[in-house]
Amino acid sequence: MKSSLKKILFITCCENGFYCLKKIYEKKFYITCVVTLAPNVAKKLNISGYIDVSSWCKKEKIKTKVLKSYDLQIKDLKGLEYDLIVVNGWSRLIKNDIINSSSFGMIGLHAGHPPIGHGRAPIPWNIILNFKDIEVYTFKAKNKADDGDIIFKQTVEITPHENARILYEKIMYAGSELIEKSINCIDKNHEFQKQDRNLSVFYNKRTEKDSYINLNQKCNDIYNFIRALSSPYPHAFSFINNRKVEFIEAIPFDRFLFRDQVKNPGQVLEVLPSGLIIQTQDYPILIKKFKSQKKTYEYPLPSKIYHWKNKLFK
């Protein structure tokens, strides 16, 4: 569907936003400019899911504004034509003077259980907190985190088997569909849903140090933590024999095997071709894919590793 009346300024620096940008561009929406972030800035700030959109924009002959700091100012938009701002894949608040410079305002995208879950890292937090679903929603953005009036909303299931990567892509798809619908109705008599800001719950930003996992927890809690921190987020990690090990993929192992021996959480019980068997607070977990000293291991593990488990982390 073509929307020739709206000149869209699109703000993004992450994979989910780039996916949405391409989808609405394919639908012939009029993108007048894309605001993004320079790669060296993203690397310095360790932005999860960063992607450089400038080469694609150049190929499609879309004007690009590449920022040298993660702080968009109204002066950065001088001379640009737009009457609607869409922001997706940008974890900084947009200032009021920028929002007010657009005739139709600004559309934002978030996921949570509004007004619960405003703020940062909604995908890892919702898996860690063992939610069974998450609501993807577009909103009429303000200069506060994710709390504008809701335009459209779509519930997405969080299954026990998926990791952050799969959920990220589910939200990426659902979000692009919602943004398309929102662009088409933003200037029409559409009834928005108010959020009760008195009930707002904010999730904090997660950094690499927050990915440390205490192995003295129940197996299912550890499993949720590991799958919550798959790509594009910093992987869960712990230390085995004083060596840092990143846990990339895991599944609960077995409630009956090893049940008669003394439980020592964090102990490597066995190394199989499929991965590490590690004791938790209740029953073992199988680490199917892990990284140690810049080398990634997965099935089938080299025979010298699973035959000589005591040498693996020395």
N, C-alpha and C positions, 0 to 999 in steps of 0.2 A: 504493500500500500504506500503510495507516495504522499509525503506531507510537504508540499511546496511552500506553505505559508510560514513555516517555522525555520529559522536559521539557527542551527544547533552548534553551540560551543561544547565540545566533549572533553571532559577532564579525566585522565587515567594514567597510570604507570604500571599496571599489573595485568596479569594474564586474563583474569575474569573480565576486566574492563575492555581489553583488546578484543576478546571474543564478542562481546556485546557490540562494540564499535563496528566490527566487520559485519555482524548480522544486520544491524539497522542500515548500514551503508548499502548492503545488498538489496534491502527493501526500498532503496531510492530516497531515503530521508536525506535532507540537505545538511551535510556537515560542513560548516564554514571554516572551522579551525579545531585542532586538537591540542590541548595543553598537556604536556607530559614532563618527565624528569630526566635529566642527563644520567647516563649509565654510571659515571664515576660517583655521583651523589648517591644513587641507589646502593651502590656497593659499599660506600662508606657508612650508610645508615642500615645496611643489612636488611633491606626491604624484602619480605617474603613474597614470592610470586612475581617479582619485578620482570617486566619485559619492555624492550626498547621498541616503541611503535613508530619511530620516526621514519625508518626505511620504507615501511608499508605505506605510510602517509605520502611520502615522496613519490612512490610508484603510482598511487591513486590521485596524485596532484591535489592533495588536501593540505592546506596551510597548517604548519606546526609551530607551536611555541614551546621550546625546550628550556625548562627552568634550571638554573644553576644552584638553586636552594629549594628545599621542600616547604616553601612559604609563598603561596600565590598572592600577589598584590594587584590592586586595581590598575596600577600603572603598566603591569605586564600585558594588559588587555587593550591598551591604547591602540586605536585604529582598526580594531577587529569588529566585524559585523556579526551580531547574534541577537536573538530575542528569546532564546531558551538555553539554559545550561543543564547539561546532564553530567553527573559525576558518578563514576563507578570504578572501583579499584584505586582509591585515593584515601589515605588514612590521616589526612589533616583537615581540620575544620576550614570551611570557606567563609571568608569575612562577609559581613552584612552589606558593605558597599558593593561588593561583587555581585551578590545575590540580587540586590536592588537595581543593578545596572541592566537586568534582563527583564523584558516586558512580561514574559510568562513565568519568571522566577526560575527555580532550580529543582530538578528531580534528582533524588538520591536513592540509593539501594542499600538494603541491609538485610540481615537474617537473625532471627532470635525468636522470642515470644513477647512481642511488644506489649507493654513497655519494659518487660524483663529482657535483658541482654543488650542494652545499648552499649556502645563503646567498642572495644578492640577484640580481635581474634574470636569471633563467634563460633567458627567451626570447631577448633580445638576445645573450647569451653563446653559446648553442647555435647560433645562426645564424652569428655571427661566427667561431666555431671550426669551422664547416663540418660540423657533425654532420648525419647523414642521418635521424635520428629522435630522439625525446625520450620519456622514460617519465614519465607522469603517475601519481602515487601518493598514496594516503591513508596516514597513519601515526598511531600512538598517540603523541600529541605530548608532548614533555618541554620543559624550559625551555632547550634548546639548539636551534640552528637545524636543523630538518628532519631530525633524525637518529633519530627514534623508530622503533620496530618497524613494518614495513610491513604494512598491512592488505590493501589491494588495489593492483594496478598495471595500467596500460594503456599500451601503446606507441602513439605517434602519429608518423606520418611527417612529416619536414620535406622538402618537395619543393624543387627548385631555383628554382621559380617563385613561391613564396609569400613574403609579407613577415611582419613581426612581428604585424601586425593579424590576419591569417588564422590564424597559429599560436596567437595569444592566444585566438581564438574556438574553435579546436579543443580547446585545453586547458580552456577554460571549460566546454565541453560535456562532455568526458570526465570532468573533475573533478566535475561535479555528479552524474553517474551513479555515480562511485566513492563519493562521500560518501553517497548514498542507500543503497548496498549496505553501507557501513561502519556506518551508523547501525543498520541492521537486524541486524547480526551482532556488534556490540560487546559484547553481554552473553551471547553464545553461545560455544560451544567452538570458536572459529575459530583456526586456527594462523597466527600472525604470522611474518613473515620478519625475522630480525635483520639489522641493518646492521653491517658491519665498520667501526667508527669509526677504526681505525688506517689505513684507506685513504681517509678523507674528504678531499675537495678542495672548498674554499670559493671561491665566486665573489664578488667585491667589488661593493659598491653602485656603480651608474653615475650620474654627475651630468651636468649639461648640458655641462660642459667636456670630458667624455669623448667627446662626440659630434663633436669636431673630427676631420676626416678628412684624412689626408696623401694628396694626390693622386699622390705619387711611389710608388705601389704598383701591383701588377698589377690589370688590369681586374676580374677575378673577385673579388679580395679587396675592392675598392672596392664592387662590386655587392652582395656579402654584407653589408658594413658598412651600406650605405644601406638595404637591405631589413630589416636587423635593427633599425633605429631608426625604423621607421614608427610611426604612432599605435598605442598611447597614450604612446610614449616620445619624449623630445626628439630631433628630427630631426638627422641627420648634417649638418654644415655645413663650409664652407671659405670662403676669401676669394678673390675675383676682382677685380682692380684695386682692392684695398683695401676692397671692399664685401663684407659678410657675405652669403653665399648658403646657404639651407637646401635640402638635396637630399631631396625627398620620395619620388620614384619614379624608378627608372632601370633600364636593361637594357644588357648589352654590345652595342656597336654593330656593328663590322665589323672582321675581321682583315686585310682586304686594302686597303680604302680608307685613304689617308693613310700607307701603310706605307713609302713611299719618301722621305718628308720627315723632317727632323731631329725627334726626339722631345723635346718640352718638356712634361713632365707638368704638368697644371694649365692648359695653354693651351686657350682656346676656339677650336677649329678651324673651326667653322661653327655658325650658328644656323639651324635648319630649323623649319618650322611645328610639327613634333613635339617640338622641344626643343633643348637645347644639346648639341653634340658636343664633348666634352672629352678631351684626350689624357691617357693614363695611362702607366705604365711600359712597357707592351707594346702595347696597341691601345686605340682610343677607346671611351668609354662615352657612351651617350645619356641625358641627364638629362631625363626626360619631364615631370616636375612639380617645380617649385622655388619658393622664396619669397625675395623680396628687398625690403627696405624695407617690410615689412608687406603686400606685395602678392604673391599667389600666381599663378604662370603655369603653364599647361598647354595642350595642343593644343585649338584652333589658336592658336599664339602670334600676337599682333597683327603685322600686316605690317610696321609701322614698326620692330619689334624684329628680325625675321629678315632684313629688307633692310638694316638698319643695325647690324650686330652690334658694330661698334667703339664705338657710342654706348650700348650696353645697360648697361654697368656704369661709366659715367663721371658 
